[in-house]
Amino acid sequence: MIKETPEIYEKVVKPYIDSIPYERLTWLRNILSHETETEKIVYEDSSPDTGFILIPDLKWDQENLSTLYLLAIVKDSRIRSLRDINLSHLPLLQSIHFNGTKAIETKFGISKHELRLYVHYQPSYYHFHVHFVHIDNTGFHGISIGQAHLLDDIIETLILENSQIIKPIKSFYHNITFNYCLGQNHELFQNLWDATQNYYKEQQGIQLL
């Protein structure tokens, strides 16, 4: 298990994200700009603050509803992962939840109660997106504990944060320590594994003082 503290994020993960070639997400920008996949768009919000596109994931054959799998891809490229989410994004997340589930029910006849909405951390690519998956679709690794974070829980966390009399300087998701599994073939694995081991050594040293 990887233990990613805010400090490890700043030291290891953020520099990695910053170093990713711009061209790696050309395919995604083409979708957002309507250069490709336009005919597959299920729903689109074009507003600057709550904008996103809902589109079928390549994992879904678009025929078997019990394996339904769609993605809500936000238009704001500054939101790269769950770490970047803060109170200002609450309307965006609520819009994704409400309008995304409504669009799926309208087009496919599947209610929100039959859907699992979640965010990956670490994600497969660093442009914020939300997974919409039928609850009967369980034949993949992306719903494992530690990697998948339910959108309902993320929204509730931000609502609780907003209810505090004194608002935190940095958001909950900036301050949290994430614990998750990461495949050894991931580009981040070795650096995160080394940082995790160093963290435990430092904690052990503190306890011995």
Secondary structure as GFF3:
##gff-version 3
##sequence-region A 1 209
A	DSSP	beta_strand	2	4	.	.	.	ID=ss1
A	DSSP	alpha_helix	6	8	.	.	.	ID=ss2
A	DSSP	pi_helix	9	13	.	.	.	ID=ss3
A	DSSP	alpha_helix	14	19	.	.	.	ID=ss4
A	DSSP	three_ten_helix	22	25	.	.	.	ID=ss5
A	DSSP	alpha_helix	26	32	.	.	.	ID=ss6
A	DSSP	three_ten_helix	38	40	.	.	.	ID=ss7
A	DSSP	beta_strand	43	45	.	.	.	ID=ss8
A	DSSP	beta_strand	52	56	.	.	.	ID=ss9
A	DSSP	three_ten_helix	65	67	.	.	.	ID=ss10
A	DSSP	beta_strand	69	74	.	.	.	ID=ss11
A	DSSP	three_ten_helix	82	84	.	.	.	ID=ss12
A	DSSP	three_ten_helix	87	89	.	.	.	ID=ss13
A	DSSP	alpha_helix	90	108	.	.	.	ID=ss14
A	DSSP	three_ten_helix	112	114	.	.	.	ID=ss15
A	DSSP	beta_strand	115	120	.	.	.	ID=ss16
A	DSSP	beta_strand	129	134	.	.	.	ID=ss17
A	DSSP	three_ten_helix	141	143	.	.	.	ID=ss18
A	DSSP	beta_strand	148	150	.	.	.	ID=ss19
A	DSSP	alpha_helix	151	163	.	.	.	ID=ss20
A	DSSP	alpha_helix	172	175	.	.	.	ID=ss21
A	DSSP	beta_strand	178	180	.	.	.	ID=ss22
A	DSSP	alpha_helix	189	208	.	.	.	ID=ss23
###
